[in-house]
Amino acid sequence: MVVIQKVTKGPSAVLFPVPAVLVSSCLEGGEPNIITIAWTGVMSSEPPVIYISVRPVRHSYRLIKESGEYVINIPSANQIKMVDYCGVVTGKDVNKFKETGLTPMPGARVRAPLIAECPVNIECKVRQILPLGSHDVFISDVLAVHYSLEVLDEKGRPDINKIKPYGYCTGEYRELAERIGMYGFSIRE
């Protein structure tokens, strides 16, 4: 029998990796903003429902809460410097679109802009806000998903090798490794 030793630590949010995404938002007549979010994920596939968690003190929090909408923009690994920048500087003081050179692009269903340079953009409408402590969760319906043509394969499906998503792991950004299996492979011969 193998003995595996463990060390017990206090409770913390150590789920990893988590996606590092850029969330764009805007109030009518105002300047659009970008915030970097790592607390995001899928809540339901039918209907498609996703969430982001935002600290109420963040500038984007008010924009998202008052507008009731936002766009999750999935960046590529080569955009990591912009992603980090948008997470450490506040939109109260800086126009992040201008400072990063990112391009706001009109969405199909929401007023918040897509980030043109991101290979995937997910337009969201807030369904419910759930206060949980340090962060409030914006549970949202997916209204539209956009892909840059160059990240689709020959059948029109997203190609992860072309998108180059990455994760956030306890203060570090990490690229995803090679594929190690596919759904259902454990029961196929």
C-alpha positions in Angstrom: 0.0 0.0 0.0 1.3 3.4 -1.0 1.3 6.0 1.8 0.6 9.5 0.5 1.3 12.4 2.9 -0.9 15.5 2.8 -0.7 18.9 4.4 -3.9 20.6 5.4 -4.3 24.3 4.8 -7.1 26.7 5.6 -10.0 27.2 3.1 -9.1 29.2 0.0 -10.1 29.6 -3.7 -7.3 27.4 -5.1 -9.2 25.8 -8.0 -6.8 25.9 -11.0 -6.3 26.5 -13.7 -9.1 29.0 -14.3 -9.5 31.0 -17.5 -8.0 34.5 -17.7 -10.4 36.6 -19.8 -11.0 40.2 -20.7 -14.5 41.5 -19.9 -15.6 44.6 -21.7 -18.5 46.8 -20.5 -19.9 50.2 -21.1 -22.7 52.5 -20.0 -24.8 54.2 -22.6 -22.9 57.4 -23.6 -19.8 56.5 -21.6 -16.3 55.2 -22.3 -16.0 51.4 -22.6 -13.8 49.6 -20.1 -11.9 46.3 -19.9 -11.3 44.3 -16.7 -9.3 41.1 -16.4 -11.3 38.3 -14.8 -10.2 34.9 -13.7 -13.3 33.9 -11.7 -15.5 32.8 -14.7 -17.1 29.7 -16.0 -20.0 27.7 -17.4 -23.2 27.2 -15.2 -25.5 25.6 -17.8 -25.2 24.4 -21.4 -28.9 24.4 -22.2 -29.7 27.3 -22.1 -26.1 28.6 -22.2 -25.5 30.4 -18.9 -22.1 31.6 -17.7 -20.8 33.7 -14.9 -18.2 36.2 -13.9 -17.3 37.2 -10.3 -16.3 40.9 -9.7 -15.3 42.8 -6.6 -17.8 45.6 -6.0 -15.0 48.1 -5.6 -13.8 47.6 -9.2 -14.7 50.2 -11.8 -16.3 47.6 -14.2 -18.6 46.4 -11.4 -20.8 49.5 -11.7 -20.8 49.4 -15.5 -21.9 45.8 -15.6 -24.4 46.2 -12.8 -26.1 49.3 -14.3 -26.0 48.2 -17.9 -26.9 44.6 -17.2 -24.6 43.3 -19.9 -21.0 42.6 -20.8 -18.8 40.7 -23.2 -16.3 38.0 -22.2 -13.4 38.2 -24.6 -11.1 35.1 -24.7 -7.5 36.3 -25.5 -4.7 34.3 -26.9 -1.4 33.5 -25.0 0.4 36.1 -27.1 -1.9 38.8 -25.6 -0.9 38.1 -22.0 0.8 41.5 -21.4 -2.4 43.3 -22.3 -4.5 40.9 -20.1 -2.2 41.5 -17.1 -2.3 45.3 -17.7 -6.1 45.4 -17.8 -6.2 43.6 -14.4 -3.8 45.9 -12.6 -4.8 49.4 -13.8 -8.2 50.9 -13.1 -10.5 52.2 -15.8 -11.3 55.1 -13.5 -7.9 56.6 -14.4 -7.0 55.0 -17.7 -8.8 54.3 -21.0 -7.6 50.7 -21.4 -8.6 50.4 -25.1 -6.4 53.4 -25.9 -3.5 52.4 -23.7 -3.4 48.8 -25.0 -4.2 49.5 -28.6 -7.1 47.1 -28.4 -10.0 47.8 -30.8 -13.6 48.1 -29.5 -16.0 46.5 -32.0 -19.8 46.6 -32.0 -21.5 43.5 -30.8 -24.6 42.0 -32.3 -26.8 41.9 -29.1 -25.3 44.2 -26.4 -24.0 47.7 -26.2 -20.7 46.6 -24.6 -18.0 46.3 -27.3 -16.3 43.1 -28.4 -12.5 43.3 -28.3 -11.7 42.8 -32.0 -8.2 41.3 -31.4 -9.5 38.5 -29.1 -10.3 35.3 -31.0 -13.5 34.6 -29.1 -16.1 37.0 -27.8 -19.2 36.0 -25.8 -22.0 38.5 -25.5 -23.8 38.2 -22.1 -27.0 39.6 -20.5 -27.1 39.6 -16.7 -29.8 37.3 -15.3 -29.0 37.5 -11.6 -26.5 39.1 -9.3 -25.5 37.0 -6.3 -23.4 38.6 -3.5 -21.1 36.0 -2.0 -18.4 37.9 0.0 -15.4 39.5 -1.6 -17.0 39.1 -5.1 -20.5 39.3 -6.5 -21.4 36.7 -9.1 -23.1 38.0 -12.4 -25.0 35.0 -13.7 -25.7 35.7 -17.3 -27.4 34.3 -20.4 -25.2 33.9 -23.5 -26.7 35.9 -26.3 -24.1 35.5 -29.1 -20.7 34.0 -29.6 -18.2 35.4 -32.2 -15.1 33.7 -33.5 -12.3 35.2 -35.6 -12.2 33.3 -38.9 -8.5 32.4 -38.5 -9.2 30.3 -35.3 -11.7 28.0 -37.0 -10.8 24.6 -38.5 -11.8 23.4 -41.9 -15.2 22.3 -40.6 -15.9 25.7 -38.9 -15.2 24.5 -35.4 -13.0 26.4 -32.9 -9.4 25.1 -33.0 -7.8 25.3 -29.6 -4.3 25.2 -31.0 -5.1 28.4 -33.0 -7.0 30.1 -30.2 -4.2 29.5 -27.7 -6.2 30.0 -24.5 -4.3 29.9 -21.1 -5.1 29.7 -17.5 -4.5 31.6 -14.3 -2.9 29.5 -11.5 -2.3 31.0 -8.0 -0.8 34.3 -9.3 0.7 32.9 -12.6 -0.5 32.7 -16.1 0.1 29.2 -17.6 -0.3 28.0 -21.2 -2.4 24.9 -21.7 -0.4 21.7 -22.4 -0.9 19.2 -25.2 -4.1 17.2 -25.4 -3.9 14.1 -23.1 -7.3 12.6 -23.9 -10.8 13.2 -25.4 -14.2 13.0 -23.8 -15.2 9.3 -23.5 -11.8 7.9 -24.4 -11.6 5.9 -21.1 -14.4 3.6 -22.2 -13.5 3.3 -25.9 -11.3 0.6 -27.1 
